[in-house]
Amino acid sequence: MEKQDIANSINIIEQAIQEARKLPNGAYFYDILWGTILAIYYLANYFSLSNPDAFISNFNHYYWVLFPIGGIVSAIRSKQDDRNETAKSLADKIYLFAYSGFAFAYITIYLAAAFYGFNAIVIPVFCSLLGLTVFVTGGIVKESLSVIMGLFGMLVGAYMLNMDVSHQYLFASFVSVMVSIVPGIKMMFSRV
């Protein structure tokens, strides 16, 4: 009788774990949001650099405003998620730490480039870091499209080293869409 109770208890625990894995973690929202912000930011910079009109070129000093807007939207969504979720999943923690590490590394590289003049590598490194982050998180949470798109972002980042800066902005916009938005949309429809 005891063996049957233990087996039933183990089955109940296994079922609970499987059900918990099916619960959506909301990462798709942040992937789509930040992919959109980054794509717009890089595309706007591309048009500013490639357009000889001084009026349009002067706006490139204001595109950074997109990032605080994204931060505010993320904070609001995070508070809503905290109210609705009873517990943080492992996937939520993985995404939080991975993307926080990505943001810190990118800001560090951006500042180093600004101070020491390595501007030609900042955008390719951004693409490689974003690709690496998506690749690793996708591998951990078993999201195959994220793994593939993350690898794509890393490869495009390496390819971009030979491009002029204006085309790097254009490719970075494309990488933001492919590496963040496309997997985000897939996760949204598969309820990951």
Summary of the structure (lengths in Angstrom):
residues: 192
radius of gyration: 20.1
end to end distance: 39.0
largest distance: 83.1
contacts: 578
relative contact order: 0.15
helix: 88%
strand: 0%
